[in-house]
Amino acid sequence: MHKNLERIKKVTILTGHILTFVQIVSITLILLASLYWFFELVEINILNFLTPMMNAIKTTMQANFGEQLEKGQAGIDGSLFIFIALTGLLIYIVAQLKIFLTHTEHSLNKSIVISKQKEEEQFNIQLNLEKQRAMMQYKNIVVLVNISLKSLLKDMYQTENDSKRIDKRQEAAAIVSFYNTMKVLPGCGFSKDGNTLIITAKKFEMIDAILKKINETLDNLRNEYKMKKIALNANMAVDVYTDKVLLKDVYTDLKTLLKLNMPNEILCYGNFCNRYELMKNPQFEAYLKGTYDITDDENIWAIIKKN
């Protein structure tokens, strides 16, 4: 649309230049005719070289206005006067046309700006729709939960190695307890890598239920282990991927977030945030944790439950 308006604007500007040229020519002709007429009356021959052009003008005026032209007692020919008057009228009309064209150009400029804005809005809407359609292909979920335990008691007779050995046994038990509670979720797959439980699902709409269940389960386990004087921490990460991507590749990238060691927070990349924005009635929200040097500078987000 705005391209058509710009074409009309170019025609308007070109027409304005042509009218300006007509004005210049008309003013020049009025000046020459007035001087020639004056010098003719005072019988000065300085502009005699214009006689052929002036005679042509007189002949034209007499052919069109012969009946209206009258000669005075001094024999003054009014042909040039009629020409000057008509040319002056032409200049006035051209001036009005230029005013109209100037107003039209201003109106076109506004219309072009509005048209560009509308087209840009339509383009952005279309772009967002295409982005949404592409993001809707990201429907597979993977969540990593790495559980670690730490004794809240300090035994002066307990060696560091003994402490680690006890924690390892209890960490394995904590993973089992966590899995036993989580496995009731329908449509989820589970696997284990050391102290990391891997939760997968092929329906993104399950994400809120999964995250909610993770938080509730971890809260219960923390309270349970706190009574045993043991602190339970969990490093977590979540991501989403398409059917064309292998889970092992997503898992490799997601393990990097666990290495940031931000206990009890669910970390994710921006890709997950973009997909989560399309959720209807989301129960969680994302906030930017910061930019970290992973492979390149990467924005890392955290998922928290809405108040």
C-alpha positions in Angstrom: 0.0 0.0 0.0 2.7 2.5 1.0 4.5 1.8 -2.3 1.5 3.0 -4.3 1.3 6.1 -2.1 5.0 6.8 -2.7 4.5 6.5 -6.4 1.7 9.1 -6.2 4.0 11.3 -4.1 6.7 11.1 -6.7 4.1 12.2 -9.4 2.9 15.0 -7.1 6.5 16.2 -6.6 7.2 16.0 -10.4 4.0 17.9 -11.1 5.1 20.6 -8.6 8.5 21.0 -10.4 6.7 21.3 -13.8 4.4 24.0 -12.4 7.4 25.8 -11.0 9.0 25.8 -14.4 5.7 27.1 -15.9 5.7 29.9 -13.3 9.3 30.9 -14.2 8.5 30.8 -17.9 5.3 32.8 -17.4 7.0 35.5 -15.3 9.8 35.8 -17.8 7.2 36.2 -20.7 5.3 38.8 -18.7 8.6 40.7 -18.0 9.6 40.6 -21.7 6.2 41.5 -23.0 5.9 44.4 -20.6 9.3 45.8 -21.5 8.7 45.3 -25.2 5.3 47.0 -24.9 6.8 49.9 -23.0 9.8 50.4 -25.3 7.4 50.1 -28.3 5.3 53.0 -26.8 8.3 55.2 -26.3 9.7 54.2 -29.7 12.9 52.7 -28.3 14.2 49.8 -30.5 16.4 48.1 -27.9 14.2 45.0 -27.9 13.4 44.7 -31.6 15.0 41.2 -31.6 11.8 40.1 -29.8 9.6 41.4 -32.5 8.9 38.0 -34.2 7.9 36.4 -30.9 5.7 39.4 -29.9 4.1 39.5 -33.3 3.2 35.8 -32.9 1.7 36.6 -29.5 -0.3 39.6 -30.9 -1.5 37.4 -33.8 -2.7 34.7 -31.4 -4.4 37.2 -29.1 -6.1 38.9 -32.1 -7.3 35.6 -33.4 -8.9 34.7 -30.1 -10.0 38.1 -28.8 -10.2 40.2 -32.0 -13.7 41.5 -31.2 -12.8 42.6 -27.7 -9.6 44.3 -28.6 -10.0 48.1 -29.2 -7.4 50.5 -30.2 -7.2 53.8 -28.3 -6.9 57.2 -29.9 -3.1 56.9 -29.8 -3.4 53.6 -31.8 -2.3 51.4 -28.8 -2.6 47.7 -29.5 -4.1 45.9 -26.5 -2.9 42.4 -27.7 0.1 42.4 -25.4 -2.0 43.7 -22.5 -4.4 40.7 -22.9 -1.5 38.4 -23.1 0.0 39.8 -19.9 -3.3 39.6 -18.1 -3.9 36.0 -19.2 -0.3 35.0 -18.2 -0.8 36.7 -14.8 -4.0 34.7 -14.4 -2.1 31.5 -15.3 0.6 32.3 -12.7 -2.1 32.7 -10.1 -3.8 29.4 -11.0 -0.4 27.7 -11.0 0.3 29.1 -7.6 -3.0 27.7 -6.2 -2.2 24.4 -7.8 1.2 24.3 -6.1 -0.5 25.1 -2.8 -2.8 22.2 -3.4 0.1 19.9 -4.3 2.0 20.9 -1.2 -1.0 20.1 0.9 -1.4 16.8 -1.0 2.3 15.9 -0.4 2.0 16.5 3.3 -1.1 14.4 3.4 0.7 11.6 1.5 3.6 11.8 3.8 1.3 11.2 6.8 -0.6 8.4 4.9 2.7 6.7 4.0 3.9 6.8 7.6 0.5 5.3 8.8 0.6 2.8 6.0 4.1 1.7 6.9 3.2 1.4 10.5 0.2 -0.8 9.7 2.2 -2.9 7.3 4.9 -3.3 9.9 2.3 -4.3 12.5 0.8 -6.8 10.1 4.3 -8.1 9.4 5.1 -8.4 13.1 1.8 -10.2 13.7 2.5 -12.6 10.8 6.1 -13.1 12.2 4.8 -13.8 15.6 2.3 -16.3 14.3 5.0 -18.1 12.3 7.2 -18.0 15.5 4.4 -19.4 17.5 3.7 -22.2 15.0 7.4 -23.0 15.0 7.6 -22.9 18.8 4.5 -25.2 19.1 6.7 -27.9 17.6 8.7 -27.8 20.8 6.5 -30.2 22.8 8.9 -32.6 24.4 10.0 -31.9 28.0 13.1 -33.0 29.9 13.8 -32.1 33.5 17.0 -32.9 35.4 17.0 -33.1 39.2 20.3 -33.6 40.9 19.9 -34.3 44.7 22.7 -33.9 47.2 22.7 -34.2 51.0 24.8 -32.5 53.7 24.9 -33.4 57.4 23.9 -30.5 59.7 25.9 -32.1 62.5 29.7 -31.9 62.9 31.3 -34.8 64.7 34.8 -34.1 65.6 35.6 -37.8 65.6 34.1 -38.3 62.1 36.6 -38.2 59.2 35.8 -36.4 56.0 35.8 -39.8 54.1 33.3 -41.2 56.6 31.0 -38.2 56.1 31.0 -38.7 52.3 30.3 -42.4 52.6 27.3 -41.7 54.7 26.0 -39.0 52.4 26.4 -41.2 49.4 24.2 -43.9 50.9 21.6 -41.5 51.9 21.7 -39.6 48.6 20.9 -42.9 46.8 18.0 -43.4 49.2 16.8 -39.8 48.6 16.8 -40.3 44.9 14.7 -43.5 45.3 12.3 -41.7 47.6 12.0 -38.8 45.1 11.4 -41.2 42.2 8.8 -43.2 44.1 6.8 -40.0 44.6 7.2 -38.7 41.1 6.5 -41.9 39.2 2.7 -41.5 39.9 2.6 -38.7 37.3 1.0 -40.2 34.1 2.7 -39.8 30.7 6.2 -39.3 32.2 9.4 -41.3 31.6 12.1 -41.7 34.1 15.8 -42.6 34.0 18.8 -42.1 36.3 22.3 -40.9 35.9 24.1 -41.1 39.2 22.4 -38.7 41.6 20.4 -37.1 38.7 16.9 -38.1 38.0 15.9 -37.5 34.4 12.2 -36.8 33.8 10.8 -36.7 30.3 7.3 -36.1 28.8 6.0 -35.8 25.2 3.3 -33.3 26.0 4.4 -29.8 27.0 1.0 -29.0 28.7 2.2 -31.3 31.5 5.1 -29.0 32.4 3.2 -27.2 35.2 2.0 -30.4 36.8 5.6 -31.8 36.7 7.2 -28.7 38.2 4.5 -28.4 40.8 5.0 -32.1 41.8 8.8 -31.6 41.9 8.5 -28.7 44.3 6.0 -30.4 46.5 8.1 -33.6 46.6 11.3 -31.8 47.4 9.7 -29.7 50.1 8.4 -32.9 51.8 11.8 -34.6 51.5 13.6 -31.5 52.9 11.3 -31.5 55.9 11.8 -35.2 56.4 15.6 -35.0 56.2 15.8 -31.9 58.3 14.4 -33.9 61.2 17.4 -36.2 60.6 19.7 -33.2 60.8 20.4 -33.5 57.1 20.1 -30.7 54.5 18.7 -31.7 51.1 19.6 -29.6 48.1 18.6 -30.0 44.5 20.1 -28.6 41.4 17.5 -28.6 38.6 17.2 -27.7 35.0 14.4 -27.9 32.4 14.3 -27.7 28.6 12.0 -28.3 25.7 12.8 -29.8 22.3 11.3 -31.1 19.0 10.9 -34.6 17.7 13.8 -33.9 15.4 16.3 -33.5 18.2 17.9 -36.3 20.1 17.3 -36.4 23.9 21.0 -37.2 24.5 22.0 -33.9 22.9 19.5 -31.9 25.0 20.7 -33.7 28.1 24.3 -32.8 27.4 23.4 -29.1 27.1 21.2 -29.2 30.1 23.8 -30.8 32.4 25.8 -27.5 31.9 23.1 -25.7 33.9 23.5 -28.1 36.8 27.2 -27.3 36.9 26.3 -23.6 37.7 25.4 -25.0 41.2 22.3 -22.9 42.0 20.6 -25.2 44.6 16.8 -25.3 44.7 16.2 -23.3 41.6 14.9 -24.6 38.3 17.1 -23.2 35.6 16.4 -23.0 31.9 17.5 -21.4 28.6 15.6 -18.7 26.8 14.2 -21.3 24.4 12.2 -22.8 27.1 10.9 -19.3 28.2 9.7 -18.6 24.6 7.7 -21.8 24.6 6.4 -21.4 28.1 5.0 -17.9 27.1 2.5 -19.8 24.9 1.1 -21.7 27.8 -2.5 -21.0 28.8 -2.9 -20.0 32.4 0.7 -20.7 33.4 1.3 -21.4 37.1 5.0 -20.5 36.9 7.0 -17.5 35.7 10.5 -16.9 34.5 13.0 -14.3 35.6 16.5 -13.6 34.3 19.2 -15.0 36.6 22.0 -13.5 34.6 24.4 -14.0 31.6 26.9 -16.8 32.0 29.9 -17.8 29.9 28.9 -21.4 29.0 30.0 -21.9 25.4 29.1 -18.3 24.5 27.6 -15.7 26.7 24.2 -17.2 27.5 21.2 -15.8 29.3 20.1 -18.1 32.0 16.6 -18.0 33.5 15.0 -19.4 36.6 11.4 -20.8 36.9 9.5 -19.9 40.0 5.9 -20.5 41.1 3.5 -17.6 40.8 2.3 -16.1 44.1 
